[in-house]
């Protein structure tokens, strides 16, 4: 089961110019696409086992918008 579904309202801690630490869940924009994922080492990890990790390459544009604290 995924932890977050389309339409869920999540609580996000804004990180001013920082990123989450590996193992934490964040809001990410990777090459223009938005995701709620766990930051791994060189990958964005899905909380739903049905989805493979997304590799992060040096040429990718990755931005962390904040740390996910929970959902309503």
C-alpha positions in Angstrom: 0.0 0.0 0.0 1.3 3.5 -0.7 1.5 5.9 2.2 0.3 8.8 0.2 -2.5 8.9 -2.4 -3.3 11.5 -5.1 -5.5 14.2 -3.4 -4.0 13.6 0.1 -3.3 16.8 2.1 0.2 16.6 3.6 2.0 18.7 6.2 5.3 20.0 4.8 8.1 21.7 6.6 9.7 24.4 4.3 13.4 24.0 4.0 15.0 27.3 3.1 17.6 26.2 0.5 18.3 22.8 2.1 17.3 19.3 1.4 16.1 16.4 3.5 18.6 13.8 4.8 18.7 10.3 3.3 15.9 8.2 4.7 13.6 11.2 5.1 10.4 11.8 3.0 10.3 15.0 1.0 8.5 16.9 -1.8 10.8 16.8 -4.8 10.8 18.2 -8.3 12.9 16.1 -10.6 13.3 17.5 -14.1 9.9 19.3 -13.8 7.9 16.4 -12.3 6.7 16.5 -8.7 7.0 13.6 -6.3 6.6 12.6 -2.6 9.5 10.2 -2.1 12.0 9.0 0.4 15.5 10.3 -0.4 18.0 7.4 -0.8 21.6 7.4 -1.8 21.5 8.5 -5.5 17.8 7.6 -5.8 14.3 8.7 -4.9 12.6 5.7 -3.3 8.9 5.1 -3.6 6.9 4.3 -0.4 4.8 1.9 -2.6 6.7 -1.3 -3.4 5.0 -1.5 -6.8 7.3 1.4 -8.0 11.0 1.1 -8.7 13.4 3.7 -7.3 14.1 6.7 -9.5 17.9 7.1 -10.1 19.3 10.6 -9.7 22.0 11.5 -12.2 24.5 14.4 -12.1 22.8 16.0 -15.0 19.3 15.9 -13.4 17.6 19.0 -12.1 16.5 18.0 -8.5 14.9 20.4 -6.1 13.7 19.6 -2.6 10.6 21.7 -1.7 10.3 20.5 1.9 10.1 17.7 4.4 6.9 15.7 4.7 5.8 15.6 8.3 2.5 13.7 7.9 -0.9 13.9 6.3 -4.5 14.8 7.3 
